[in-house]
Amino acid sequence: MAATTVPGRTAAPRASRAGAVVPTAILLLGALYCLLPVSWVVVAATKSKAELFSTSTFVPGTGLLSNIADLAAYRDGVFWLWLANTVLYAGGGALLSTAVSTVSGYALAKYAFPGRNLIFTVLIGGVLVPAVVLAIPQYLLFSSFGLADTYWSVLLPQILSPYGVYLARIYAAAAVPDALLEAARIDGAGHWLLMRKVALPLMLPGMVTIFLFQFTAIWNNFLLPFIMLGDDAKFPLTVGLYTLLAAGANQPALYNLIITGTLISLVPLVALFLTMQRHWRTDLAGGALKS
């Protein structure tokens, strides 16, 4: 007896494969758009002063080590001071912001108190306010307290992040079961023990996400330190490299230092994401096991 085929049974997989081509192509174009400037920086940083404007765009040069040496020697190593300042601003600010966001989000998600919805609504409004709108008022406020041109003038505004509190609140509501908290209360756990032993371990992937968002935002922040700081010994990399770029209009030899400094400034961000992504993988695996 001859086998019969059902019409359309093989057409569906083919249609699904054809439908996946367009989204994949769009993603590849987006990845190319994002990686093209980075690849240009990587290649340009390897070129010497003579090769930067004379060789083809994506042909590597031979001057990477000399560029790093020149950058390290520029103004007695001021670049490394800018790098240390950036690590302080981004690392300290992200840690403090993650702590404040986690505690605030957990409280908003798991405790009922008067004004809770109003506070959350105000936070949502804070997410929509551009940072550029707050920069000048923040400068005037810090100037009135004598904190302008200090490390605190860059650190303190970064601690409270409306978006971080919003993420923590959403994650705490989804990841911390009320039944688990109630069981711990029956066993005699207080508020601090509940948060430290029950909530924080469950919120760890969300905390990592908040930390990475804040670290990246502070690391790349330009406007706030540019307005707050006048002493270049306190500059982060963004403002320091901008001063080099402004000086490069009259000294083209500085362009190699700017490009090399930009490449070095990308390395900590890439390393941070590569080392901390395992927390996301752990969370996804845990969710799969629970389901």
MIDOSE-1310 file (N, C-alpha, C; in nm, 2 decimals, decimal comma, always signed):
residues 291
maat	+0,08/-0,12/+0,00/+0,00/+0,00/+0,00/+0,09/+0,12/+0,00; +0,06/+0,21/-0,09/+0,15/+0,33/-0,11/+0,13/+0,43/+0,01; +0,24/+0,49/+0,05/+0,23/+0,58/+0,16/+0,17/+0,72/+0,11; +0,09/+0,77/+0,19/+0,03/+0,90/+0,15/+0,09/+1,01/+0,24
tvpg	+0,10/+1,13/+0,18/+0,15/+1,24/+0,25/+0,04/+1,34/+0,28; +0,04/+1,40/+0,40/-0,06/+1,50/+0,43/-0,01/+1,63/+0,38; -0,09/+1,70/+0,30/-0,05/+1,83/+0,24/-0,03/+1,93/+0,36; +0,08/+2,00/+0,34/+0,10/+2,11/+0,44/+0,18/+2,07/+0,56
rtaa	+0,21/+1,94/+0,58/+0,28/+1,89/+0,70/+0,43/+1,93/+0,69; +0,49/+1,93/+0,57/+0,63/+1,98/+0,56/+0,64/+2,12/+0,53; +0,53/+2,18/+0,49/+0,53/+2,33/+0,46/+0,55/+2,41/+0,58; +0,50/+2,37/+0,70/+0,50/+2,45/+0,82/+0,64/+2,47/+0,87
pras	+0,73/+2,36/+0,88/+0,87/+2,39/+0,92/+0,94/+2,48/+0,82; +0,92/+2,46/+0,69/+0,98/+2,55/+0,59/+0,94/+2,69/+0,61; +0,81/+2,71/+0,64/+0,76/+2,85/+0,66/+0,82/+2,91/+0,78; +0,83/+2,83/+0,89/+0,89/+2,88/+1,01/+1,04/+2,91/+1,00
raga	+1,11/+2,83/+0,92/+1,25/+2,86/+0,89/+1,27/+2,99/+0,81; +1,18/+3,00/+0,71/+1,18/+3,12/+0,63/+1,15/+3,25/+0,71; +1,05/+3,23/+0,80/+1,01/+3,34/+0,89/+1,12/+3,38/+0,99; +1,21/+3,29/+1,02/+1,32/+3,32/+1,11/+1,44/+3,39/+1,04
vvpt	+1,44/+3,39/+0,91/+1,55/+3,46/+0,84/+1,55/+3,61/+0,86; +1,44/+3,67/+0,85/+1,43/+3,82/+0,86/+1,47/+3,86/+1,00; +1,42/+3,81/+1,11/+1,47/+3,86/+1,24/+1,61/+3,83/+1,26; +1,66/+3,72/+1,21/+1,81/+3,69/+1,23/+1,89/+3,79/+1,15
aill	+1,85/+3,82/+1,03/+1,92/+3,92/+0,95/+1,92/+4,06/+1,02; +1,81/+4,09/+1,08/+1,80/+4,22/+1,15/+1,89/+4,22/+1,27; +1,90/+4,11/+1,34/+1,99/+4,10/+1,46/+2,13/+4,11/+1,41; +2,17/+4,05/+1,30/+2,30/+4,05/+1,25/+2,34/+4,19/+1,21
lgal	+2,25/+4,26/+1,14/+2,28/+4,40/+1,10/+2,29/+4,49/+1,23; +2,21/+4,47/+1,33/+2,23/+4,54/+1,45/+2,36/+4,52/+1,52; +2,40/+4,39/+1,52/+2,53/+4,35/+1,58/+2,64/+4,42/+1,50; +2,63/+4,42/+1,37/+2,74/+4,48/+1,29/+2,74/+4,63/+1,31
ycll	+2,63/+4,69/+1,32/+2,62/+4,84/+1,35/+2,69/+4,87/+1,48; +2,67/+4,79/+1,59/+2,73/+4,81/+1,72/+2,87/+4,78/+1,72; +2,92/+4,67/+1,65/+3,05/+4,63/+1,66/+3,15/+4,70/+1,57; +3,10/+4,76/+1,47/+3,18/+4,83/+1,37/+3,27/+4,94/+1,43
pvsw	+3,21/+5,03/+1,51/+3,29/+5,14/+1,57/+3,39/+5,08/+1,67; +3,35/+4,97/+1,74/+3,45/+4,91/+1,84/+3,56/+4,85/+1,76; +3,53/+4,78/+1,65/+3,64/+4,72/+1,58/+3,73/+4,82/+1,52; +3,68/+4,94/+1,48/+3,76/+5,05/+1,43/+3,86/+5,10/+1,54
vvva	+3,81/+5,11/+1,66/+3,89/+5,16/+1,77/+4,00/+5,06/+1,80; +3,97/+4,93/+1,80/+4,07/+4,82/+1,82/+4,18/+4,83/+1,72; +4,14/+4,84/+1,59/+4,24/+4,85/+1,48/+4,32/+4,98/+1,49; +4,25/+5,09/+1,51/+4,32/+5,22/+1,51/+4,42/+5,23/+1,62
atks	+4,39/+5,17/+1,74/+4,48/+5,18/+1,85/+4,61/+5,11/+1,82; +4,62/+5,02/+1,72/+4,74/+4,95/+1,69/+4,83/+5,03/+1,60; +4,79/+5,15/+1,55/+4,86/+5,22/+1,45/+4,94/+5,33/+1,51; +5,06/+5,35/+1,45/+5,15/+5,46/+1,50/+5,10/+5,59/+1,44
kael	+5,17/+5,70/+1,48/+5,13/+5,83/+1,43/+5,13/+5,84/+1,28; +5,23/+5,78/+1,22/+5,25/+5,78/+1,08/+5,14/+5,69/+1,01; +5,10/+5,58/+1,07/+5,01/+5,49/+1,01/+4,86/+5,53/+1,03; +4,83/+5,61/+1,12/+4,69/+5,64/+1,16/+4,61/+5,70/+1,04
fsts	+4,67/+5,79/+0,97/+4,60/+5,86/+0,86/+4,65/+5,81/+0,72; +4,75/+5,72/+0,72/+4,81/+5,69/+0,59/+4,77/+5,55/+0,54; +4,73/+5,46/+0,64/+4,70/+5,32/+0,60/+4,55/+5,31/+0,59; +4,51/+5,19/+0,54/+4,36/+5,16/+0,52/+4,30/+5,15/+0,66
tfvp	+4,16/+5,17/+0,66/+4,09/+5,18/+0,79/+4,10/+5,06/+0,87; +4,09/+4,94/+0,82/+4,08/+4,82/+0,90/+4,21/+4,74/+0,88; +4,32/+4,80/+0,85/+4,45/+4,73/+0,84/+4,52/+4,76/+0,97; +4,55/+4,65/+1,05/+4,63/+4,68/+1,18/+4,76/+4,74/+1,16
gtgl	+4,81/+4,81/+1,26/+4,94/+4,87/+1,25/+5,04/+4,80/+1,34; +5,14/+4,87/+1,37/+5,25/+4,82/+1,45/+5,28/+4,90/+1,58; +5,20/+4,99/+1,61/+5,23/+5,09/+1,72/+5,15/+5,08/+1,85; +5,09/+4,96/+1,87/+5,01/+4,95/+1,99/+5,09/+4,97/+2,12
lsni	+5,20/+4,90/+2,13/+5,28/+4,90/+2,25/+5,34/+5,04/+2,27; +5,38/+5,11/+2,17/+5,44/+5,24/+2,18/+5,33/+5,34/+2,21; +5,20/+5,32/+2,16/+5,09/+5,41/+2,20/+5,06/+5,39/+2,35; +5,06/+5,27/+2,40/+5,03/+5,25/+2,54/+5,14/+5,32/+2,63
adla	+5,27/+5,30/+2,58/+5,38/+5,36/+2,66/+5,36/+5,52/+2,66; +5,33/+5,57/+2,54/+5,31/+5,72/+2,53/+5,20/+5,77/+2,62; +5,09/+5,69/+2,62/+4,97/+5,72/+2,70/+5,01/+5,72/+2,85; +5,08/+5,62/+2,89/+5,12/+5,60/+3,03/+5,22/+5,72/+3,07
ayrd	+5,30/+5,77/+2,98/+5,39/+5,87/+3,01/+5,33/+6,01/+3,00; +5,21/+6,03/+2,94/+5,16/+6,16/+2,92/+5,12/+6,23/+3,05; +5,18/+6,34/+3,07/+5,16/+6,42/+3,20/+5,18/+6,33/+3,32; +5,29/+6,26/+3,32/+5,32/+6,18/+3,44/+5,22/+6,08/+3,48
gvfw	+5,15/+6,02/+3,37/+5,06/+5,91/+3,40/+4,92/+5,96/+3,44; +4,87/+6,08/+3,40/+4,75/+6,12/+3,44/+4,63/+6,03/+3,39; +4,65/+5,96/+3,28/+4,55/+5,87/+3,24/+4,51/+5,76/+3,34; +4,61/+5,71/+3,41/+4,59/+5,61/+3,51/+4,52/+5,67/+3,63
lwla	+4,54/+5,79/+3,66/+4,46/+5,86/+3,76/+4,32/+5,87/+3,72; +4,29/+5,91/+3,60/+4,16/+5,92/+3,55/+4,09/+5,78/+3,55; +4,17/+5,67/+3,52/+4,11/+5,54/+3,53/+4,08/+5,50/+3,67; +4,16/+5,53/+3,77/+4,14/+5,50/+3,91/+4,01/+5,58/+3,95
ntvl	+4,00/+5,71/+3,91/+3,88/+5,79/+3,95/+3,76/+5,72/+3,89; +3,76/+5,68/+3,77/+3,64/+5,61/+3,71/+3,60/+5,49/+3,78; +3,70/+5,41/+3,82/+3,68/+5,28/+3,90/+3,61/+5,32/+4,03; +3,66/+5,43/+4,09/+3,60/+5,47/+4,22/+3,46/+5,52/+4,20
yagg	+3,43/+5,60/+4,10/+3,30/+5,65/+4,08/+3,20/+5,54/+4,04; +3,24/+5,46/+3,94/+3,16/+5,35/+3,89/+3,14/+5,24/+3,99; +3,25/+5,19/+4,05/+3,24/+5,08/+4,14/+3,17/+5,12/+4,27; +3,21/+5,23/+4,33/+3,15/+5,28/+4,46/+3,01/+5,32/+4,44
gall	+2,98/+5,39/+4,33/+2,84/+5,44/+4,30/+2,75/+5,32/+4,27; +2,80/+5,23/+4,19/+2,71/+5,11/+4,16/+2,69/+5,02/+4,28; +2,79/+5,00/+4,37/+2,76/+4,92/+4,49/+2,66/+4,99/+4,58; +2,68/+5,12/+4,60/+2,59/+5,19/+4,69/+2,45/+5,20/+4,63
stav	+2,44/+5,22/+4,50/+2,31/+5,23/+4,43/+2,24/+5,09/+4,43; +2,32/+4,98/+4,42/+2,26/+4,85/+4,42/+2,20/+4,82/+4,56; +2,28/+4,86/+4,66/+2,23/+4,84/+4,80/+2,10/+4,91/+4,83; +2,10/+5,04/+4,79/+1,98/+5,13/+4,82/+1,86/+5,08/+4,74
stvs	+1,89/+5,04/+4,61/+1,78/+5,00/+4,52/+1,72/+4,87/+4,57; +1,81/+4,77/+4,62/+1,76/+4,64/+4,66/+1,67/+4,66/+4,79; +1,72/+4,73/+4,89/+1,65/+4,75/+5,01/+1,51/+4,82/+4,98; +1,52/+4,92/+4,90/+1,40/+5,00/+4,87/+1,30/+4,92/+4,79
gyal	+1,35/+4,85/+4,69/+1,26/+4,76/+4,61/+1,20/+4,65/+4,68; +1,28/+4,59/+4,77/+1,22/+4,48/+4,86/+1,11/+4,54/+4,95; +1,14/+4,65/+5,01/+1,04/+4,71/+5,10/+0,91/+4,75/+5,02; +0,92/+4,80/+4,90/+0,81/+4,84/+4,83/+0,73/+4,72/+4,78
akya	+0,80/+4,61/+4,76/+0,73/+4,49/+4,70/+0,67/+4,40/+4,81; +0,73/+4,40/+4,93/+0,68/+4,30/+5,03/+0,62/+4,36/+5,16; +0,62/+4,49/+5,17/+0,56/+4,56/+5,29/+0,45/+4,65/+5,25; +0,34/+4,64/+5,32/+0,23/+4,73/+5,29/+0,23/+4,85/+5,40
fpgr	+0,24/+4,97/+5,35/+0,24/+5,09/+5,43/+0,18/+5,21/+5,36; +0,13/+5,30/+5,43/+0,06/+5,42/+5,37/+0,16/+5,49/+5,27; +0,11/+5,52/+5,15/+0,19/+5,60/+5,06/+0,28/+5,51/+4,97; +0,27/+5,38/+4,98/+0,36/+5,29/+4,90/+0,33/+5,31/+4,75
nlif	+0,21/+5,31/+4,71/+0,18/+5,33/+4,57/+0,22/+5,47/+4,52; +0,21/+5,57/+4,60/+0,25/+5,70/+4,56/+0,40/+5,71/+4,54; +0,47/+5,65/+4,63/+0,62/+5,65/+4,62/+0,66/+5,58/+4,49; +0,59/+5,46/+4,46/+0,63/+5,39/+4,34/+0,59/+5,47/+4,22
tvli	+0,48/+5,55/+4,22/+0,45/+5,63/+4,11/+0,55/+5,74/+4,09; +0,59/+5,80/+4,20/+0,70/+5,91/+4,19/+0,82/+5,85/+4,13; +0,86/+5,73/+4,17/+0,98/+5,66/+4,11/+0,96/+5,64/+3,96; +0,85/+5,60/+3,92/+0,83/+5,58/+3,77/+0,84/+5,71/+3,70
ggvl	+0,79/+5,82/+3,76/+0,81/+5,95/+3,70/+0,96/+5,99/+3,70; +1,04/+5,95/+3,81/+1,18/+5,98/+3,81/+1,25/+5,91/+3,70; +1,21/+5,79/+3,66/+1,27/+5,72/+3,55/+1,26/+5,80/+3,42; +1,15/+5,87/+3,40/+1,12/+5,95/+3,28/+1,20/+6,08/+3,27
vpav	+1,26/+6,13/+3,38/+1,32/+6,26/+3,38/+1,47/+6,24/+3,33; +1,50/+6,31/+3,22/+1,64/+6,30/+3,17/+1,74/+6,35/+3,27; +1,86/+6,29/+3,27/+1,96/+6,33/+3,36/+2,01/+6,47/+3,33; +2,01/+6,51/+3,21/+2,05/+6,65/+3,17/+1,97/+6,76/+3,24
vlai	+1,84/+6,73/+3,26/+1,76/+6,82/+3,33/+1,80/+6,85/+3,47; +1,85/+6,75/+3,54/+1,89/+6,75/+3,68/+2,03/+6,80/+3,70; +2,11/+6,81/+3,60/+2,26/+6,83/+3,62/+2,28/+6,97/+3,68; +2,22/+7,08/+3,62/+2,24/+7,21/+3,67/+2,19/+7,23/+3,81
pqyl	+2,06/+7,19/+3,84/+2,01/+7,20/+3,98/+2,10/+7,12/+4,08; +2,15/+7,01/+4,04/+2,24/+6,93/+4,13/+2,37/+7,01/+4,15; +2,42/+7,08/+4,05/+2,55/+7,15/+4,07/+2,52/+7,27/+4,16; +2,41/+7,34/+4,15/+2,38/+7,45/+4,24/+2,36/+7,41/+4,38
lfss	+2,30/+7,29/+4,39/+2,27/+7,24/+4,53/+2,41/+7,20/+4,59; +2,49/+7,13/+4,52/+2,62/+7,09/+4,58/+2,71/+7,21/+4,60; +2,70/+7,31/+4,52/+2,78/+7,43/+4,54/+2,74/+7,50/+4,67; +2,61/+7,51/+4,70/+2,56/+7,57/+4,82/+2,61/+7,50/+4,95
fgla	+2,64/+7,37/+4,94/+2,70/+7,30/+5,05/+2,85/+7,29/+5,05; +2,91/+7,35/+4,95/+3,06/+7,34/+4,94/+3,11/+7,21/+4,89; +3,03/+7,13/+4,82/+3,07/+7,00/+4,77/+3,11/+6,99/+4,63; +3,09/+7,11/+4,55/+3,13/+7,11/+4,41/+3,28/+7,09/+4,40
dtyw	+3,32/+7,02/+4,29/+3,46/+6,99/+4,26/+3,52/+6,90/+4,37; +3,43/+6,81/+4,42/+3,48/+6,70/+4,51/+3,44/+6,57/+4,45; +3,49/+6,46/+4,51/+3,45/+6,33/+4,47/+3,30/+6,30/+4,50; +3,26/+6,36/+4,61/+3,12/+6,34/+4,66/+3,02/+6,40/+4,56
svll	+3,06/+6,50/+4,49/+2,96/+6,57/+4,39/+2,93/+6,47/+4,28; +3,02/+6,38/+4,25/+2,99/+6,28/+4,14/+2,93/+6,15/+4,20; +2,98/+6,11/+4,32/+2,93/+5,99/+4,38/+2,78/+6,00/+4,43; +2,75/+6,10/+4,51/+2,62/+6,11/+4,57/+2,50/+6,11/+4,48
pqil	+2,51/+6,18/+4,37/+2,39/+6,18/+4,28/+2,36/+6,05/+4,21; +2,46/+5,96/+4,21/+2,45/+5,83/+4,15/+2,39/+5,72/+4,24; +2,38/+5,75/+4,37/+2,34/+5,65/+4,47/+2,19/+5,61/+4,45; +2,10/+5,71/+4,44/+1,96/+5,69/+4,42/+1,93/+5,68/+4,27
spyg	+1,89/+5,56/+4,23/+1,86/+5,54/+4,09/+1,71/+5,49/+4,08; +1,62/+5,58/+4,03/+1,48/+5,54/+4,02/+1,46/+5,41/+3,94; +1,54/+5,40/+3,83/+1,53/+5,28/+3,75/+1,58/+5,15/+3,83; +1,68/+5,17/+3,91/+1,73/+5,06/+3,99/+1,63/+5,01/+4,09
vyla	+1,56/+5,11/+4,16/+1,46/+5,08/+4,26/+1,34/+5,01/+4,19; +1,30/+5,06/+4,07/+1,20/+5,00/+3,99/+1,23/+4,85/+3,96; +1,35/+4,82/+3,91/+1,39/+4,69/+3,88/+1,39/+4,60/+4,00; +1,44/+4,65/+4,11/+1,44/+4,57/+4,24/+1,30/+4,54/+4,29
riya	+1,21/+4,63/+4,28/+1,08/+4,61/+4,32/+1,01/+4,50/+4,24; +1,02/+4,51/+4,11/+0,97/+4,41/+4,02/+1,03/+4,27/+4,04; +1,16/+4,27/+4,06/+1,22/+4,14/+4,08/+1,19/+4,08/+4,21; +1,18/+4,16/+4,32/+1,15/+4,11/+4,45/+1,01/+4,06/+4,45
aaav	+0,92/+4,12/+4,38/+0,78/+4,08/+4,38/+0,77/+3,94/+4,31; +0,85/+3,92/+4,21/+0,84/+3,79/+4,14/+0,93/+3,68/+4,19; +1,04/+3,71/+4,26/+1,14/+3,61/+4,30/+1,13/+3,57/+4,44; +1,07/+3,65/+4,53/+1,06/+3,62/+4,67/+0,92/+3,59/+4,70
pdal	+0,89/+3,46/+4,73/+0,75/+3,42/+4,75/+0,70/+3,47/+4,89; +0,58/+3,51/+4,90/+0,52/+3,56/+5,03/+0,51/+3,44/+5,12; +0,48/+3,32/+5,07/+0,47/+3,20/+5,16/+0,61/+3,17/+5,23; +0,71/+3,19/+5,16/+0,85/+3,17/+5,22/+0,88/+3,27/+5,33
leaa	+0,84/+3,39/+5,31/+0,86/+3,49/+5,41/+0,78/+3,47/+5,53; +0,65/+3,42/+5,51/+0,56/+3,40/+5,62/+0,61/+3,28/+5,70; +0,67/+3,18/+5,63/+0,72/+3,06/+5,70/+0,84/+3,10/+5,79; +0,92/+3,19/+5,74/+1,04/+3,23/+5,81/+0,99/+3,32/+5,93
ridg	+0,89/+3,40/+5,92/+0,84/+3,47/+6,03/+0,78/+3,38/+6,14; +0,71/+3,27/+6,10/+0,66/+3,18/+6,20/+0,78/+3,11/+6,28; +0,89/+3,09/+6,21/+1,01/+3,04/+6,28/+1,08/+3,14/+6,36; +1,03/+3,26/+6,36/+1,09/+3,36/+6,45/+1,19/+3,46/+6,39
aghw	+1,20/+3,46/+6,26/+1,29/+3,55/+6,19/+1,24/+3,70/+6,19; +1,32/+3,79/+6,22/+1,29/+3,93/+6,22/+1,30/+3,99/+6,08; +1,28/+4,12/+6,07/+1,28/+4,19/+5,94/+1,43/+4,18/+5,88; +1,53/+4,21/+5,96/+1,66/+4,21/+5,90/+1,71/+4,07/+5,86
llmr	+1,67/+3,97/+5,94/+1,71/+3,83/+5,91/+1,63/+3,78/+5,78; +1,51/+3,83/+5,77/+1,43/+3,79/+5,65/+1,50/+3,84/+5,52; +1,54/+3,97/+5,53/+1,60/+4,03/+5,41/+1,74/+3,97/+5,38; +1,82/+3,94/+5,49/+1,95/+3,90/+5,47/+1,96/+3,75/+5,43
kval	+1,88/+3,67/+5,49/+1,89/+3,52/+5,47/+1,79/+3,47/+5,37; +1,68/+3,54/+5,35/+1,58/+3,49/+5,26/+1,57/+3,57/+5,13; +1,56/+3,70/+5,14/+1,53/+3,78/+5,02/+1,66/+3,80/+4,94; +1,77/+3,84/+5,00/+1,89/+3,87/+4,92/+1,94/+3,76/+4,84
plml	+1,95/+3,63/+4,89/+1,99/+3,53/+4,80/+1,90/+3,51/+4,68; +1,77/+3,52/+4,70/+1,68/+3,51/+4,58/+1,69/+3,62/+4,49; +1,73/+3,74/+4,54/+1,73/+3,86/+4,45/+1,87/+3,88/+4,39; +1,96/+3,79/+4,41/+2,10/+3,81/+4,36/+2,11/+3,84/+4,21
pgmv	+2,04/+3,76/+4,12/+2,05/+3,79/+3,98/+2,00/+3,93/+3,95; +1,89/+3,97/+4,02/+1,84/+4,11/+4,00/+1,94/+4,21/+4,04; +2,01/+4,18/+4,16/+2,11/+4,28/+4,21/+2,22/+4,29/+4,11; +2,26/+4,18/+4,05/+2,37/+4,18/+3,95/+2,33/+4,27/+3,83
tifl	+2,21/+4,25/+3,79/+2,16/+4,33/+3,68/+2,16/+4,48/+3,71; +2,11/+4,52/+3,83/+2,11/+4,66/+3,87/+2,26/+4,71/+3,88; +2,35/+4,63/+3,93/+2,49/+4,67/+3,95/+2,55/+4,70/+3,81; +2,52/+4,61/+3,71/+2,58/+4,62/+3,58/+2,53/+4,74/+3,51
fqft	+2,40/+4,77/+3,52/+2,34/+4,88/+3,46/+2,39/+5,01/+3,52; +2,40/+5,02/+3,65/+2,46/+5,14/+3,72/+2,61/+5,16/+3,69; +2,68/+5,05/+3,69/+2,82/+5,06/+3,67/+2,85/+5,11/+3,53; +2,78/+5,06/+3,43/+2,79/+5,10/+3,29/+2,75/+5,25/+3,27
aiwn	+2,64/+5,28/+3,34/+2,59/+5,42/+3,32/+2,69/+5,52/+3,39; +2,74/+5,49/+3,50/+2,84/+5,58/+3,57/+2,97/+5,58/+3,49; +3,01/+5,47/+3,45/+3,14/+5,46/+3,37/+3,14/+5,55/+3,25; +3,02/+5,55/+3,18/+3,01/+5,63/+3,06/+2,95/+5,77/+3,08
nfll	+2,93/+5,80/+3,21/+2,87/+5,93/+3,23/+2,97/+6,05/+3,20; +2,92/+6,14/+3,13/+3,01/+6,26/+3,09/+2,96/+6,39/+3,15; +2,83/+6,41/+3,14/+2,78/+6,55/+3,17/+2,79/+6,58/+3,32; +2,76/+6,49/+3,41/+2,76/+6,52/+3,55/+2,91/+6,56/+3,60
pfim	+3,01/+6,47/+3,58/+3,14/+6,51/+3,62/+3,20/+6,63/+3,54; +3,15/+6,65/+3,42/+3,20/+6,77/+3,34/+3,15/+6,90/+3,40; +3,03/+6,89/+3,46/+2,97/+7,01/+3,52/+3,03/+7,03/+3,66; +3,04/+6,92/+3,74/+3,07/+6,92/+3,88/+3,22/+6,95/+3,90
lgdd	+3,31/+6,90/+3,82/+3,45/+6,90/+3,85/+3,53/+7,00/+3,77; +3,62/+7,07/+3,84/+3,71/+7,16/+3,77/+3,86/+7,12/+3,77; +3,89/+7,04/+3,87/+4,03/+6,99/+3,89/+4,05/+6,86/+3,81; +4,14/+6,86/+3,71/+4,15/+6,74/+3,62/+4,21/+6,62/+3,70
akfp	+4,26/+6,64/+3,82/+4,31/+6,53/+3,90/+4,19/+6,44/+3,95; +4,07/+6,50/+3,94/+3,95/+6,42/+3,98/+3,86/+6,38/+3,86; +3,91/+6,40/+3,74/+3,83/+6,37/+3,62/+3,82/+6,22/+3,61; +3,70/+6,17/+3,56/+3,69/+6,03/+3,51/+3,75/+6,02/+3,37
ltvg	+3,75/+5,90/+3,31/+3,80/+5,88/+3,18/+3,72/+5,96/+3,07; +3,59/+5,97/+3,09/+3,51/+6,04/+2,98/+3,55/+6,19/+2,97; +3,57/+6,25/+3,08/+3,60/+6,40/+3,08/+3,75/+6,41/+3,05; +3,83/+6,32/+3,10/+3,98/+6,33/+3,07/+4,01/+6,31/+2,92
lytl	+3,94/+6,21/+2,86/+3,96/+6,19/+2,72/+3,90/+6,30/+2,64; +3,80/+6,37/+2,69/+3,74/+6,48/+2,62/+3,84/+6,60/+2,62; +3,91/+6,62/+2,73/+4,01/+6,73/+2,73/+4,13/+6,70/+2,63; +4,16/+6,57/+2,62/+4,26/+6,53/+2,52/+4,21/+6,56/+2,38
laag	+4,09/+6,53/+2,36/+4,03/+6,55/+2,22/+4,03/+6,70/+2,19; +3,99/+6,78/+2,29/+3,99/+6,92/+2,27/+4,13/+6,98/+2,24; +4,23/+6,92/+2,31/+4,37/+6,96/+2,28/+4,42/+6,90/+2,15; +4,36/+6,79/+2,10/+4,41/+6,73/+1,98/+4,38/+6,82/+1,86
anqp	+4,29/+6,92/+1,87/+4,27/+7,00/+1,75/+4,40/+7,08/+1,72; +4,48/+7,11/+1,82/+4,60/+7,18/+1,79/+4,72/+7,09/+1,80; +4,71/+6,97/+1,85/+4,82/+6,87/+1,85/+4,77/+6,74/+1,80; +4,77/+6,72/+1,67/+4,72/+6,59/+1,61/+4,79/+6,47/+1,67
alyn	+4,91/+6,48/+1,72/+4,98/+6,36/+1,78/+4,90/+6,30/+1,89; +4,81/+6,38/+1,95/+4,73/+6,33/+2,07/+4,62/+6,23/+2,03; +4,59/+6,23/+1,90/+4,48/+6,14/+1,85/+4,51/+5,99/+1,88; +4,64/+5,95/+1,87/+4,68/+5,81/+1,90/+4,65/+5,78/+2,05
liit	+4,68/+5,88/+2,14/+4,66/+5,86/+2,28/+4,51/+5,85/+2,31; +4,43/+5,93/+2,24/+4,28/+5,93/+2,26/+4,23/+5,79/+2,23; +4,26/+5,74/+2,11/+4,21/+5,62/+2,06/+4,26/+5,50/+2,15; +4,39/+5,50/+2,19/+4,44/+5,40/+2,28/+4,37/+5,41/+2,41
gtli	+4,35/+5,53/+2,47/+4,28/+5,54/+2,59/+4,14/+5,49/+2,58; +4,07/+5,51/+2,47/+3,93/+5,47/+2,45/+3,93/+5,31/+2,45; +4,03/+5,25/+2,39/+4,03/+5,10/+2,38/+4,05/+5,05/+2,53; +4,15/+5,11/+2,60/+4,17/+5,06/+2,74/+4,05/+5,08/+2,83
slvp	+3,97/+5,19/+2,80/+3,85/+5,21/+2,88/+3,74/+5,11/+2,86; +3,75/+5,04/+2,74/+3,65/+4,94/+2,71/+3,67/+4,81/+2,78; +3,80/+4,78/+2,81/+3,84/+4,65/+2,86/+3,77/+4,62/+2,99; +3,77/+4,71/+3,09/+3,70/+4,68/+3,22/+3,55/+4,64/+3,20
lval	+3,48/+4,71/+3,11/+3,34/+4,69/+3,09/+3,32/+4,55/+3,03; +3,40/+4,51/+2,93/+3,39/+4,38/+2,87/+3,42/+4,27/+2,97; +3,53/+4,29/+3,05/+3,56/+4,19/+3,15/+3,46/+4,18/+3,26; +3,39/+4,29/+3,30/+3,29/+4,28/+3,40/+3,17/+4,20/+3,35
fltm	+3,13/+4,23/+3,23/+3,01/+4,15/+3,18/+3,04/+4,00/+3,16; +3,16/+3,97/+3,11/+3,20/+3,83/+3,09/+3,21/+3,76/+3,23; +3,25/+3,82/+3,33/+3,27/+3,75/+3,46/+3,14/+3,74/+3,54; +3,04/+3,83/+3,52/+2,92/+3,83/+3,60/+2,80/+3,77/+3,53
qrhw	+2,82/+3,73/+3,40/+2,71/+3,68/+3,33/+2,67/+3,54/+3,38; +2,76/+3,47/+3,46/+2,72/+3,34/+3,51/+2,61/+3,35/+3,61; +2,59/+3,47/+3,67/+2,47/+3,48/+3,77/+2,34/+3,47/+3,69; +2,34/+3,53/+3,57/+2,22/+3,52/+3,49/+2,19/+3,38/+3,44
rtdl	+2,30/+3,31/+3,41/+2,29/+3,17/+3,37/+2,23/+3,08/+3,48; +2,28/+3,11/+3,60/+2,24/+3,04/+3,72/+2,09/+3,06/+3,74; +2,05/+3,18/+3,73/+1,91/+3,22/+3,75/+1,82/+3,15/+3,64; +1,86/+3,15/+3,52/+1,78/+3,08/+3,41/+1,77/+2,93/+3,44
agga	+1,88/+2,87/+3,48/+1,88/+2,73/+3,51/+1,79/+2,70/+3,63; +1,79/+2,78/+3,73/+1,70/+2,77/+3,84/+1,56/+2,78/+3,80; +1,53/+2,87/+3,72/+1,39/+2,89/+3,67/+1,34/+2,77/+3,59; +1,44/+2,71/+3,51/+1,40/+2,59/+3,43/+1,37/+2,47/+3,52
lks	+1,45/+2,46/+3,63/+1,43/+2,35/+3,72/+1,30/+2,36/+3,79; +1,26/+2,49/+3,83/+1,14/+2,51/+3,90/+1,02/+2,48/+3,82; +1,03/+2,51/+3,69/+0,92/+2,49/+3,60/+0,91/+2,34/+3,56
